[in-house]
Amino acid sequence: DHDRAATFNRLTGLQCQTGRTISYRIAHFLRFRDDKLIEFRAVLDSFDAAEQMLGHPIDLSAETTLPELLPA
C-alpha cells in the first residue's frame, strides 16, 4: 500500500536441545521511504512461543508470591 506493507507469517524452527518443533504466527509491519526500509515492527504471541519452548502449558491459575523488593 504505497510506502507501507504488512505480512502475516508462521515461523517454524527446531529447538536444538530437545529436537522439538516450535511454530507460531507473527505479523510484520514495514514502512519505506526512497526505496529503503525506515520502520519495522513485529508482533507475535510470545506467551505461546514460551509455552512451546518449555514443552508444557504455563499454569496461570496457581497463586504466586513475589519476593519483597524493599526491606521491611
N, C-alpha and C positions, 0 to 999 in steps of 0.2 A: 504494500500500500504506500506508494511513493517512497518516502525515506524510512519507513518502518516495516518490520516483519515480525512474525510470531510463529513459533513451531511448538508442536506437542509431540513428544517422543517417548519411547520406552528405552531406558538404559538397562542393559543386562551385562553382568560381569560375573567373574568367578572369584570366590573368596579363597585365597591360596591356602590358608591354614586348615580349612575343613573341606574344601572342594565343593562347597555349597554354591548353587547359582543364586545370585541376588538380582532382582528385577523390579524396577519401579518406574513410574511415569515422571516426566519432567517437562516443564514448559520454559521456553526461551523467548525473550522479548529483546529485539535488536533495533537500534536506530543508527542511521547512516547519514553522513554529510560528505559531500565531494567524493563519493565512492569509497569512503572509509568508515569503518565501524567506530562510532563515538560513544555508544552506550550499549551495555549488555546486562540483562537481568535474567536470573533463573529462579524458578520456583519448583520445589519438589516436596513430597511428603516425607520429611526427614524421620518422622516417627515410624512410618512403615519401613524405611530403609534400616533404621536402628534395630527394629524387631527382627528383620531378616538377617542382619549381621549377627545378632545374638543367637538366633535359631529358635526363639520362642517368643510368645506374646509378652508384653510388659504389663504386669498387673497394676492397674491404677486404682483398684478398689482398696488395696492394703493401706492402712494408716501408717504414715511415716512421720518421724520427728527429725527436725533439723538441729544440728548442734548449736549451742549458744554462740553467737558471734561476738558478744561483748561480755566481759566478766561481770558477775553479779555485784 
